Amino acid sequence: MHPAVLALLMLLFVLLCFLGILANGFIVLVLSREWRRRGRLLPSEMILISLGASRFCLQWVGMVHDLYYFLHMEHYNRGLERQLFGLHWDFLNSATFWFGTWLSVFFCVKIATFTHPTFLWLKWRFPGSVPWVLLGSLLISSIVTLLFFWGNRAVHQGFLLRNIAVNMTYREWNQKLEIHYFLPLKVVTLSIPYSVFLVSMMLLINSLRRHRWTMQSNAHGLQDPSTQAHTNALRSLVSFLVLYALSFVSLIINAAGFFSLRSDWYWPWQILIFLCTSVHPFILIFSNLRLRGSFRQLLLWARGFWVA
């Protein structure tokens, strides 16, 4: 790859990460202030602050990891850096996926209008169970991290030995672990929350779509405020679905080791991986009344400070 193109892609990656860090940090800051002022958080705010905090840390870890890997690739494989970065990355990545899943489940049980007894029971029970659900997600993420840590430790030991077995080099050993251990583990650990996310989002989108069609049939025009609100909600949900799916697919492919640092597609792929955690926080900010109001105040303050 041409050095100028490489530099541009790396710059885009860093800018994308910083945008996500600022947006997620803003969400955590605003909700933390509300928590201190009121002494408690609503169930939806608990999920949002957990998701924002995990994404904030995840993007710092991911950005530092990629830049360090680019600058010190040989030392990265020889030292303990791979295990250290992997420990943080795997935990935060798993927690972020679970928190995003619970956000979609919460939206579904609060907004959807299904009358099935199981759904009504979930609608009644889930908001009060949010703290335990979040703690359970952290426990699951810790177990997943230990499983990935074992694989990263095996890779490190293989690098030190260099000759794993007869007729097997370190590169072959590394590829074997990526295909037969890391990839299945990543598929299993991410597919479970992704499946729950997908079901809840499909149910919610279908419910909103039917409700929107009913309002239009009852002589509500497209410019009616209620219809516009449902249309905007549908757009936000579809964008969340697309970004979440892109993140899931990119992480699965990344686990297979198809794009190494020597590949021309490495940095575009890293940009794709962090697209959801960088763009979706802005969707959350503009779709939440409290966050949107605080964000407007921040923009007005920034403009006044710049003019002064």
C-alpha positions as a Python dict, from the first residue, in 0.01 Angstrom:
ca = {
    (1, 'M'): (0, 0, 0),
    (2, 'H'): (118, 351, -81),
    (3, 'P'): (244, 531, 233),
    (4, 'A'): (10, 827, 175),
    (5, 'V'): (-296, 600, 155),
    (6, 'L'): (-181, 411, 463),
    (7, 'A'): (-137, 736, 655),
    (8, 'L'): (-484, 854, 548),
    (9, 'L'): (-648, 529, 659),
    (10, 'M'): (-471, 540, 994),
    (11, 'L'): (-577, 902, 1041),
    (12, 'L'): (-940, 812, 963),
    (13, 'F'): (-920, 525, 1210),
    (14, 'V'): (-787, 749, 1488),
    (15, 'L'): (-1045, 1022, 1416),
    (16, 'L'): (-1326, 765, 1419),
    (17, 'C'): (-1206, 630, 1753),
    (18, 'F'): (-1182, 978, 1904),
    (19, 'L'): (-1536, 1062, 1788),
    (20, 'G'): (-1661, 747, 1955),
    (21, 'I'): (-1465, 818, 2271),
    (22, 'L'): (-1610, 1169, 2293),
    (23, 'A'): (-1968, 1055, 2225),
    (24, 'N'): (-1957, 763, 2469),
    (25, 'G'): (-1781, 977, 2728),
    (26, 'F'): (-2056, 1237, 2691),
    (27, 'I'): (-2326, 974, 2754),
    (28, 'V'): (-2147, 847, 3065),
    (29, 'L'): (-2088, 1201, 3194),
    (30, 'V'): (-2450, 1315, 3151),
    (31, 'L'): (-2601, 1002, 3304),
    (32, 'S'): (-2347, 1004, 3590),
    (33, 'R'): (-2455, 1359, 3670),
    (34, 'E'): (-2818, 1248, 3671),
    (35, 'W'): (-2727, 953, 3894),
    (36, 'R'): (-2556, 1181, 4145),
    (37, 'R'): (-2840, 1434, 4138),
    (38, 'R'): (-3129, 1188, 4178),
    (39, 'G'): (-2950, 910, 4361),
    (40, 'R'): (-3071, 646, 4114),
    (41, 'L'): (-3102, 568, 3745),
    (42, 'L'): (-3391, 440, 3538),
    (43, 'P'): (-3347, 89, 3391),
    (44, 'S'): (-3288, 230, 3042),
    (45, 'E'): (-3028, 471, 3181),
    (46, 'M'): (-2849, 184, 3360),
    (47, 'I'): (-2811, 6, 3028),
    (48, 'L'): (-2705, 323, 2847),
    (49, 'I'): (-2437, 416, 3101),
    (50, 'S'): (-2305, 59, 3104),
    (51, 'L'): (-2296, 49, 2724),
    (52, 'G'): (-2133, 393, 2703),
    (53, 'A'): (-1867, 305, 2962),
    (54, 'S'): (-1777, -26, 2796),
    (55, 'R'): (-1757, 136, 2452),
    (56, 'F'): (-1550, 424, 2589),
    (57, 'C'): (-1293, 182, 2733),
    (58, 'L'): (-1313, -51, 2432),
    (59, 'Q'): (-1222, 222, 2188),
    (60, 'W'): (-926, 337, 2394),
    (61, 'V'): (-798, -21, 2418),
    (62, 'G'): (-859, -88, 2048),
    (63, 'M'): (-692, 231, 1929),
    (64, 'V'): (-385, 190, 2151),
    (65, 'H'): (-362, -178, 2056),
    (66, 'D'): (-369, -117, 1679),
    (67, 'L'): (-117, 166, 1691),
    (68, 'Y'): (115, -28, 1921),
    (69, 'Y'): (83, -338, 1700),
    (70, 'F'): (170, -129, 1394),
    (71, 'L'): (476, 31, 1557),
    (72, 'H'): (608, -271, 1751),
    (73, 'M'): (479, -579, 1570),
    (74, 'E'): (779, -802, 1646),
    (75, 'H'): (792, -706, 2012),
    (76, 'Y'): (414, -745, 2033),
    (77, 'N'): (441, -1114, 1944),
    (78, 'R'): (750, -1174, 2157),
    (79, 'G'): (639, -999, 2476),
    (80, 'L'): (330, -1022, 2694),
    (81, 'E'): (152, -735, 2519),
    (82, 'R'): (-72, -965, 2317),
    (83, 'Q'): (-202, -1132, 2632),
    (84, 'L'): (-245, -799, 2813),
    (85, 'F'): (-431, -630, 2529),
    (86, 'G'): (-633, -945, 2463),
    (87, 'L'): (-743, -963, 2826),
    (88, 'H'): (-897, -614, 2812),
    (89, 'W'): (-1024, -639, 2452),
    (90, 'D'): (-1207, -970, 2494),
    (91, 'F'): (-1376, -865, 2819),
    (92, 'L'): (-1486, -523, 2692),
    (93, 'N'): (-1594, -657, 2354),
    (94, 'S'): (-1811, -927, 2508),
    (95, 'A'): (-1961, -686, 2763),
    (96, 'T'): (-2035, -430, 2490),
    (97, 'F'): (-2217, -687, 2280),
    (98, 'W'): (-2429, -799, 2576),
    (99, 'F'): (-2513, -444, 2683),
    (100, 'G'): (-2618, -358, 2326),
    (101, 'T'): (-2836, -668, 2326),
    (102, 'W'): (-3007, -573, 2652),
    (103, 'L'): (-3071, -225, 2516),
    (104, 'S'): (-3259, -374, 2221),
    (105, 'V'): (-3451, -609, 2454),
    (106, 'F'): (-3547, -316, 2678),
    (107, 'F'): (-3670, -113, 2380),
    (108, 'C'): (-3869, -414, 2263),
    (109, 'V'): (-4048, -484, 2593),
    (110, 'K'): (-4120, -116, 2653),
    (111, 'I'): (-4240, -13, 2307),
    (112, 'A'): (-4376, -323, 2128),
    (113, 'T'): (-4748, -393, 2164),
    (114, 'F'): (-4771, -772, 2149),
    (115, 'T'): (-5029, -944, 2372),
    (116, 'H'): (-4873, -1288, 2410),
    (117, 'P'): (-4859, -1392, 2782),
    (118, 'T'): (-4484, -1458, 2770),
    (119, 'F'): (-4419, -1114, 2625),
    (120, 'L'): (-4646, -948, 2882),
    (121, 'W'): (-4464, -1129, 3163),
    (122, 'L'): (-4129, -1016, 3021),
    (123, 'K'): (-4264, -662, 2985),
    (124, 'W'): (-4349, -663, 3356),
    (125, 'R'): (-4036, -838, 3488),
    (126, 'F'): (-3747, -720, 3272),
    (127, 'P'): (-3714, -353, 3385),
    (128, 'G'): (-3674, -458, 3748),
    (129, 'S'): (-3420, -726, 3654),
    (130, 'V'): (-3189, -489, 3464),
    (131, 'P'): (-2921, -459, 3741),
    (132, 'W'): (-2895, -838, 3769),
    (133, 'V'): (-2891, -878, 3392),
    (134, 'L'): (-2600, -633, 3366),
    (135, 'L'): (-2408, -810, 3644),
    (136, 'G'): (-2472, -1143, 3472),
    (137, 'S'): (-2331, -999, 3149),
    (138, 'L'): (-2012, -901, 3331),
    (139, 'L'): (-1983, -1254, 3472),
    (140, 'I'): (-2030, -1411, 3127),
    (141, 'S'): (-1774, -1170, 2981),
    (142, 'S'): (-1524, -1271, 3249),
    (143, 'I'): (-1565, -1640, 3160),
    (144, 'V'): (-1527, -1563, 2789),
    (145, 'T'): (-1213, -1361, 2864),
    (146, 'L'): (-1053, -1655, 3042),
    (147, 'L'): (-1121, -1882, 2743),
    (148, 'F'): (-958, -1634, 2504),
    (149, 'F'): (-672, -1578, 2748),
    (150, 'W'): (-585, -1948, 2728),
    (151, 'G'): (-562, -1922, 2348),
    (152, 'N'): (-347, -1606, 2357),
    (153, 'R'): (-118, -1773, 2609),
    (154, 'A'): (-79, -2072, 2377),
    (155, 'V'): (8, -1837, 2088),
    (156, 'H'): (271, -1662, 2301),
    (157, 'Q'): (428, -1990, 2408),
    (158, 'G'): (430, -2105, 2047),
    (159, 'F'): (614, -1790, 1943),
    (160, 'L'): (881, -1853, 2208),
    (161, 'L'): (925, -2214, 2101),
    (162, 'R'): (900, -2135, 1727),
    (163, 'N'): (901, -2506, 1642),
    (164, 'I'): (578, -2640, 1790),
    (165, 'A'): (598, -2992, 1660),
    (166, 'V'): (751, -3195, 1381),
    (167, 'N'): (681, -3030, 1043),
    (168, 'M'): (479, -2747, 1206),
    (169, 'T'): (611, -2389, 1217),
    (170, 'Y'): (492, -2108, 1443),
    (171, 'R'): (291, -1953, 1158),
    (172, 'E'): (111, -2281, 1093),
    (173, 'W'): (47, -2325, 1464),
    (174, 'N'): (-92, -1972, 1489),
    (175, 'Q'): (-323, -2024, 1190),
    (176, 'K'): (-440, -2355, 1333),
    (177, 'L'): (-535, -2189, 1661),
    (178, 'E'): (-713, -1903, 1483),
    (179, 'I'): (-922, -2136, 1266),
    (180, 'H'): (-990, -2418, 1511),
    (181, 'Y'): (-1005, -2231, 1843),
    (182, 'F'): (-1044, -1853, 1822),
    (183, 'L'): (-1293, -1852, 1534),
    (184, 'P'): (-1539, -2113, 1681),
    (185, 'L'): (-1510, -1950, 2024),
    (186, 'K'): (-1579, -1605, 1878),
    (187, 'V'): (-1873, -1738, 1676),
    (188, 'V'): (-2032, -1904, 1980),
    (189, 'T'): (-1976, -1621, 2229),
    (190, 'L'): (-2100, -1349, 1991),
    (191, 'S'): (-2379, -1543, 1822),
    (192, 'I'): (-2574, -1587, 2147),
    (193, 'P'): (-2617, -1214, 2225),
    (194, 'Y'): (-2649, -1136, 1854),
    (195, 'S'): (-2937, -1384, 1817),
    (196, 'V'): (-3120, -1231, 2114),
    (197, 'F'): (-3055, -885, 1972),
    (198, 'L'): (-3181, -985, 1628),
    (199, 'V'): (-3505, -1138, 1759),
    (200, 'S'): (-3588, -839, 1980),
    (201, 'M'): (-3510, -589, 1703),
    (202, 'M'): (-3718, -776, 1447),
    (203, 'L'): (-4013, -790, 1688),
    (204, 'L'): (-3982, -420, 1771),
    (205, 'I'): (-3944, -309, 1409),
    (206, 'N'): (-4242, -521, 1306),
    (207, 'S'): (-4452, -377, 1590),
    (208, 'L'): (-4362, -18, 1501),
    (209, 'R'): (-4420, -83, 1132),
    (210, 'R'): (-4768, -223, 1197),
    (211, 'H'): (-4853, 65, 1430),
    (212, 'R'): (-4735, 318, 1173),
    (213, 'W'): (-4944, 150, 902),
    (214, 'T'): (-5250, 156, 1131),
    (215, 'M'): (-5212, 530, 1196),
    (216, 'Q'): (-5182, 600, 824),
    (217, 'S'): (-5492, 391, 757),
    (218, 'N'): (-5685, 591, 1017),
    (219, 'A'): (-5640, 914, 818),
    (220, 'H'): (-5315, 1018, 987),
    (221, 'G'): (-5092, 1174, 723),
    (222, 'L'): (-4720, 1128, 686),
    (223, 'Q'): (-4671, 1477, 835),
    (224, 'D'): (-4864, 1390, 1152),
    (225, 'P'): (-4633, 1428, 1459),
    (226, 'S'): (-4713, 1079, 1587),
    (227, 'T'): (-4644, 923, 1249),
    (228, 'Q'): (-4318, 1116, 1216),
    (229, 'A'): (-4212, 1000, 1563),
    (230, 'H'): (-4268, 637, 1467),
    (231, 'T'): (-4087, 690, 1137),
    (232, 'N'): (-3786, 840, 1315),
    (233, 'A'): (-3789, 553, 1565),
    (234, 'L'): (-3788, 302, 1280),
    (235, 'R'): (-3492, 475, 1116),
    (236, 'S'): (-3296, 471, 1443),
    (237, 'L'): (-3370, 103, 1499),
    (238, 'V'): (-3279, 2, 1144),
    (239, 'S'): (-2952, 195, 1164),
    (240, 'F'): (-2874, 26, 1499),
    (241, 'L'): (-2950, -312, 1340),
    (242, 'V'): (-2722, -246, 1041),
    (243, 'L'): (-2433, -117, 1255),
    (244, 'Y'): (-2463, -405, 1502),
    (245, 'A'): (-2469, -660, 1218),
    (246, 'L'): (-2161, -501, 1057),
    (247, 'S'): (-1978, -514, 1388),
    (248, 'F'): (-2072, -879, 1438),
    (249, 'V'): (-1962, -988, 1089),
    (250, 'S'): (-1638, -788, 1098),
    (251, 'L'): (-1538, -933, 1435),
    (252, 'I'): (-1607, -1288, 1319),
    (253, 'I'): (-1396, -1239, 1005),
    (254, 'N'): (-1126, -1066, 1209),
    (255, 'A'): (-1109, -1366, 1443),
    (256, 'A'): (-1025, -1590, 1147),
    (257, 'G'): (-704, -1389, 1094),
    (258, 'F'): (-774, -1308, 728),
    (259, 'F'): (-643, -951, 758),
    (260, 'S'): (-299, -928, 913),
    (261, 'L'): (-106, -602, 951),
    (262, 'R'): (71, -678, 623),
    (263, 'S'): (-262, -689, 438),
    (264, 'D'): (-381, -379, 250),
    (265, 'W'): (-726, -436, 403),
    (266, 'Y'): (-612, -427, 765),
    (267, 'W'): (-687, -61, 839),
    (268, 'P'): (-1016, -46, 640),
    (269, 'W'): (-1124, -352, 834),
    (270, 'Q'): (-1034, -188, 1166),
    (271, 'I'): (-1243, 114, 1066),
    (272, 'L'): (-1537, -117, 995),
    (273, 'I'): (-1498, -293, 1332),
    (274, 'F'): (-1519, 37, 1525),
    (275, 'L'): (-1794, 189, 1309),
    (276, 'C'): (-2078, 77, 1536),
    (277, 'T'): (-1918, 187, 1863),
    (278, 'S'): (-1836, 528, 1710),
    (279, 'V'): (-2152, 610, 1515),
    (280, 'H'): (-2427, 451, 1725),
    (281, 'P'): (-2361, 671, 2035),
    (282, 'F'): (-2460, 976, 1827),
    (283, 'I'): (-2785, 800, 1731),
    (284, 'L'): (-2851, 736, 2101),
    (285, 'I'): (-2777, 1099, 2189),
    (286, 'F'): (-3015, 1243, 1929),
    (287, 'S'): (-3292, 992, 2006),
    (288, 'N'): (-3284, 1047, 2384),
    (289, 'L'): (-3452, 1364, 2513),
    (290, 'R'): (-3218, 1421, 2809),
    (291, 'L'): (-2900, 1346, 2614),
    (292, 'R'): (-3013, 1558, 2319),
    (293, 'G'): (-3088, 1855, 2546),
    (294, 'S'): (-2751, 1831, 2718),
    (295, 'F'): (-2576, 1800, 2384),
    (296, 'R'): (-2746, 2116, 2255),
    (297, 'Q'): (-2641, 2302, 2569),
    (298, 'L'): (-2285, 2184, 2514),
    (299, 'L'): (-2289, 2306, 2154),
    (300, 'L'): (-2427, 2646, 2260),
    (301, 'W'): (-2160, 2675, 2529),
    (302, 'A'): (-1888, 2578, 2281),
    (303, 'R'): (-2013, 2830, 2027),
    (304, 'G'): (-2025, 3106, 2288),
    (305, 'F'): (-1676, 3018, 2406),
    (306, 'W'): (-1545, 3019, 2047),
    (307, 'V'): (-1708, 3354, 1965),
    (308, 'A'): (-1577, 3509, 2286),
}
